């Protein structure tokens, strides 16, 4: 009986908190900053992306890539130098933050330390002039949604980091915003709490149906929580797709190197006469036509210098493998074994992840085959295979 009551309560909360999903579009968005000397820095560069209504999108990239700036442009905390922002069909580019219908959660939560959990959550509603009974009911509703309904009379310093994060999310959601914006929301939590809280954020987003933009530099975080990820670098859009698709089919070397832990092996090579080679370190010639190397595959591409990308898990230890390597270090990491090896006749060090029952040891030469590889143009980084 008690279980049925809980189910009914959960269903009621979900029914109350459903949001009308809305698409977010950024068209040719650019943001420039200038310092005291007049030097211009382009933080976001002609950025165009559409975020489907009701989806959770991860903005992912290294520090300084423009992802937080993009979020603040959507929030209205920064004004774009050029470009437009749309919520559905509404152009909100010049609309002030309080008129956009957004909920924003900062990295440091920004809770008021002298207020209780309840007071923190209802604060936006007080500014909106919502009646006391209604705002308390809404605050309780949001607290139940994020599983802190029994903590309403506590103050922030009496809460764990994960609980404080939930208060910040409840406060952002209590206004029933059209779009939820999260700026590095898990960076202040320890590893266990990060895992737990990102699962909670995903659950909350699914239950509310709110369109959500989640900024992070943590690839595992972005890939686990997002319906799609948007990879950025130097303010430019690199790739947007489902997380696994971006991992499996990166459009360029930056994306391939940014995603993956351990990172992808990038090996200097070249294409000559429809054949792909790993470059021989003993090949002194700078001319492509005279280079020598280890033959990898036949490939129908023009002659050029390239980088060959092989993820550690793509390697297999086989008797007839085309890549001969000397094993320097073997690391046992539970399900897998990490072999750190140097490819014969090169100065290239690779990392290979193989099943733990694979018989390899340090200071031996073995042969690797591979299930897949990528080829990138050496000059542009664009993927050609």
C-alpha positions in Angstrom: 0.0 0.0 0.0 2.8 2.4 1.0 4.6 1.5 -2.3 1.5 2.4 -4.4 1.2 5.7 -2.5 4.8 6.5 -3.4 4.2 5.7 -7.0 1.1 7.9 -7.1 3.1 10.8 -5.5 5.9 10.5 -8.0 3.4 10.4 -10.9 1.7 13.5 -9.5 4.9 15.4 -9.2 5.9 14.5 -12.7 2.5 15.6 -14.0 2.9 19.0 -12.3 6.4 19.6 -13.4 6.1 18.8 -17.2 7.4 21.7 -19.1 6.5 22.8 -22.6 9.6 21.8 -24.6 11.1 24.5 -26.8 13.8 24.5 -29.5 16.8 26.7 -29.0 18.6 28.0 -32.1 21.8 30.0 -32.3 22.5 31.5 -35.8 25.9 32.9 -36.7 26.6 33.8 -33.1 29.8 35.7 -32.5 31.2 37.2 -29.3 34.3 39.4 -29.2 36.1 40.8 -26.2 38.7 43.6 -26.3 41.3 44.3 -23.7 42.7 47.7 -22.6 45.1 47.7 -25.6 42.3 47.2 -28.0 43.3 43.6 -28.8 40.3 41.6 -29.9 39.7 38.0 -28.7 37.0 36.0 -30.5 35.4 33.8 -27.8 32.5 32.5 -30.0 33.0 32.5 -33.7 30.1 32.4 -36.2 28.5 29.6 -34.1 25.3 28.0 -35.6 23.6 25.2 -33.8 20.0 24.0 -33.2 19.0 22.2 -30.0 15.9 20.1 -30.4 13.0 20.7 -28.0 13.1 18.6 -24.8 16.7 17.4 -25.3 19.7 17.6 -23.0 22.7 18.9 -24.9 26.3 18.9 -23.6 28.5 21.8 -24.7 31.9 20.2 -24.5 35.4 21.4 -25.0 38.7 22.4 -23.4 39.0 25.5 -21.1 38.8 28.7 -23.1 37.0 27.1 -26.0 33.9 29.4 -25.7 31.4 27.0 -24.2 30.5 29.1 -21.0 30.5 32.3 -23.1 27.9 30.6 -25.4 25.8 29.6 -22.4 25.9 33.2 -21.0 24.9 34.5 -24.4 21.8 32.2 -24.3 21.1 33.3 -20.7 21.4 37.0 -21.7 24.3 37.7 -19.3 26.4 38.7 -22.3 25.3 40.5 -25.5 26.5 38.9 -28.8 28.7 40.9 -31.2 26.8 39.4 -34.0 24.2 36.7 -34.7 20.8 35.8 -33.3 19.3 33.5 -30.6 15.8 32.0 -30.9 13.6 30.2 -28.4 11.2 28.5 -30.7 10.1 31.2 -33.2 10.9 34.0 -30.7 14.0 36.1 -31.3 15.3 36.7 -27.8 18.7 38.1 -28.7 18.0 41.5 -27.2 15.7 40.4 -24.4 16.9 40.8 -20.8 17.7 37.7 -18.8 14.6 37.9 -16.6 12.4 38.0 -19.6 13.9 35.0 -21.4 12.3 32.2 -19.3 15.6 30.5 -18.4 16.8 28.7 -15.3 20.5 29.0 -14.6 22.7 26.9 -12.3 26.2 28.2 -11.8 29.3 26.2 -11.0 29.4 27.5 -7.4 25.6 27.1 -6.9 25.3 30.7 -5.6 23.0 29.8 -2.7 22.2 32.3 0.0 24.0 31.0 3.2 21.6 32.8 5.6 18.5 31.3 4.0 17.0 27.9 4.5 16.6 25.5 1.5 12.9 26.6 1.2 13.8 30.3 1.3 16.5 29.7 -1.4 14.1 27.9 -3.7 11.2 30.4 -3.3 13.4 33.5 -3.7 12.8 33.8 -7.5 9.1 33.5 -6.9 9.1 36.3 -4.3 10.7 38.6 -6.9 7.9 37.7 -9.3 5.2 38.5 -6.8 3.8 35.0 -6.5 1.5 34.5 -3.5 3.0 32.9 -0.4 0.9 29.7 -0.4 1.5 29.1 -4.1 5.3 29.7 -3.9 5.6 27.4 -0.9 3.7 24.7 -2.8 5.8 25.1 -5.9 9.0 25.0 -3.8 7.9 21.8 -2.2 7.0 20.4 -5.6 10.5 21.1 -6.9 12.2 19.8 -3.7 10.3 16.5 -4.1 11.4 16.3 -7.7 15.1 16.6 -6.8 14.7 14.4 -3.7 15.4 17.0 -1.0 11.8 17.4 0.2 12.9 16.5 3.8 15.7 19.2 3.9 13.6 22.3 3.5 14.4 23.9 6.9 18.2 23.3 6.7 20.7 26.0 5.6 23.3 25.4 2.9 26.2 24.8 5.4 24.2 21.8 6.7 24.1 20.2 3.3 26.5 18.1 1.3 27.8 19.3 -2.0 25.4 17.1 -3.9 22.4 18.4 -1.8 23.5 22.0 -2.4 23.6 21.3 -6.1 20.0 19.9 -6.0 18.8 23.1 -4.2 20.4 25.2 -7.0 18.6 23.0 -9.6 15.3 23.2 -7.7 15.6 27.0 -7.5 16.3 27.2 -11.3 13.3 25.0 -12.1 10.8 26.6 -9.7 9.9 29.4 -12.2 9.0 26.7 -14.8 11.6 28.0 -17.2 11.5 27.3 -20.9 15.2 26.4 -20.9 17.6 25.1 -18.2 21.2 26.2 -18.4 23.9 24.4 -16.3 27.4 25.8 -16.2 29.9 23.1 -15.1 27.5 22.1 -12.4 29.4 19.0 -11.1 33.0 20.4 -11.1 33.0 21.0 -7.3 31.9 17.5 -6.3 34.1 14.5 -5.6 34.1 11.6 -8.1 31.3 9.5 -6.4 29.0 12.5 -6.0 29.6 13.6 -9.6 28.4 10.2 -10.8 25.4 10.2 -8.6 24.4 13.8 -9.3 24.8 13.5 -13.1 22.3 10.6 -13.0 20.0 12.8 -11.0 20.3 15.6 -13.5 19.4 13.2 -16.3 16.4 11.9 -14.4 15.2 15.4 -13.6 15.5 16.5 -17.2 13.6 13.5 -18.4 10.8 14.0 -15.9 10.4 17.7 -16.6 11.0 17.5 -20.4 12.8 20.8 -20.3 15.3 21.7 -23.0 18.7 21.7 -21.2 22.2 23.0 -22.1 24.9 21.5 -20.0 28.4 23.0 -20.1 31.4 20.8 -19.2 35.0 20.0 -20.0 34.6 16.4 -18.8 34.1 14.2 -21.8 32.8 11.2 -19.7 30.3 13.5 -18.0 29.1 14.9 -21.3 28.9 11.5 -23.1 27.0 9.8 -20.3 24.4 12.5 -19.6 23.7 14.1 -23.0 21.3 13.2 -25.8 23.7 15.0 -28.1 27.1 16.7 -27.6 28.4 19.8 -29.2 32.2 19.8 -29.3 33.8 23.3 -29.5 37.3 24.6 -29.9 38.5 28.2 -30.2 34.8 29.4 -30.3 34.1 27.2 -33.4 31.7 24.3 -33.7 33.6 21.2 -34.4 30.9 18.5 -34.3 27.4 17.9 -33.1 25.8 14.5 -32.9 24.9 11.6 -30.5 27.8 11.0 -28.1 28.7 7.5 -29.4 28.5 8.7 -33.0 31.0 11.5 -32.3 33.3 9.0 -30.6 33.0 6.5 -33.4 33.2 8.9 -36.3 35.1 12.1 -35.3 35.2 14.7 -38.2 38.7 15.8 -37.4 41.8 15.1 -35.3 40.8 17.6 -32.6 37.6 15.8 -31.8 39.3 12.4 -32.0 42.0 13.4 -29.6 39.6 15.2 -27.2 37.3 12.3 -26.8 38.6 9.1 -25.3 40.4 8.0 -22.2 43.1 6.7 -22.6 43.4 9.1 -25.6 43.6 8.0 -29.2 47.1 7.1 -30.6 48.0 9.5 -33.4 50.8 8.2 -35.5 52.7 10.1 -38.2 52.2 8.6 -41.6 51.8 9.2 -45.3 49.9 8.1 -48.4 51.9 7.2 -51.5 50.7 5.4 -54.6 47.4 4.4 -53.0 49.1 2.9 -50.0 49.0 4.1 -46.3 52.3 3.9 -44.4 53.5 4.6 -40.8 56.5 6.8 -41.4 59.9 5.1 -40.7 62.0 7.2 -38.3 65.1 6.3 -40.3 63.6 7.8 -43.5 65.7 11.0 -43.8 64.0 12.3 -46.9 61.6 15.3 -46.5 60.2 14.5 -49.9 57.0 12.5 -49.9 58.0 10.5 -53.0 61.1 9.3 -51.2 59.7 8.4 -47.8 59.8 4.9 -46.5 57.6 3.3 -43.9 55.5 0.4 -42.6 52.7 -0.5 -44.9 49.3 -0.4 -43.2 46.6 -0.7 -45.9 45.8 0.0 -49.5 43.9 3.3 -49.6 42.4 5.3 -52.6 43.5 8.8 -51.6 45.8 11.3 -53.0 49.5 11.3 -52.0 49.9 13.3 -48.8 51.3 13.4 -45.3 48.7 12.2 -42.7 48.2 11.2 -39.1 46.8 7.7 -38.4 44.5 7.6 -35.4 44.0 4.2 -33.6 42.1 4.2 -30.3 43.7 1.9 -27.7 40.8 -0.5 -27.7 41.1 -0.9 -31.5 44.3 -2.9 -31.1 44.5 -6.7 -31.0 47.5 -8.9 -30.3 47.8 -11.3 -33.2 50.5 -13.5 -34.8 50.0 -11.9 -38.2 49.6 -8.3 -37.1 51.0 -5.6 -39.3 52.4 -3.4 -36.5 55.4 -4.9 -34.7 56.1 -3.2 -31.3 58.3 -3.6 -28.3 56.4 -3.6 -25.0 57.9 -1.3 -22.5 55.2 -1.3 -19.7 52.2 -3.5 -18.9 49.5 -2.1 -16.6 46.8 -4.4 -15.2 43.6 -2.4 -14.8 41.0 -4.9 -14.0 39.0 -6.0 -17.0 41.8 -4.9 -19.4 45.5 -4.7 -19.7 47.2 -1.6 -20.9 50.3 -2.1 -23.0 52.6 0.8 -23.6 54.8 -0.1 -26.5 57.1 1.5 -29.2 56.5 0.7 -32.8 59.5 -1.0 -34.5 61.6 1.3 -36.7 59.8 4.4 -35.4 60.0 6.6 -32.3 56.2 6.3 -31.9 54.9 5.2 -28.5 51.4 3.7 -28.5 48.9 2.6 -25.8 46.9 -0.6 -26.5 44.0 -1.8 -24.4 43.6 -5.6 -24.6 41.6 -8.1 -22.6 43.1 -9.1 -19.3 43.6 -12.8 -20.4 45.9 -11.7 -23.3 49.4 -13.0 -22.6 51.8 -10.1 -22.9 54.6 -9.0 -20.7 57.2 -6.2 -20.7 60.4 -6.3 -22.7 59.0 -8.5 -25.5 58.2 -7.8 -29.1 54.6 -8.5 -30.2 52.5 -7.9 -33.3 49.3 -5.8 -33.3 46.4 -5.8 -35.7 43.6 -3.3 -35.4 39.8 -3.4 -35.9 39.6 0.2 -37.1 41.6 3.3 -37.8 41.1 6.9 -38.8 43.3 9.0 -41.2 43.6 12.7 -40.8 45.2 15.3 -43.2 48.5 16.4 -41.5 48.0 20.1 -42.3 44.3 20.6 -41.7 43.5 17.8 -39.2 40.4 17.0 -41.2 39.5 13.3 -41.4 39.9 11.8 -44.8 39.1 8.1 -43.8 
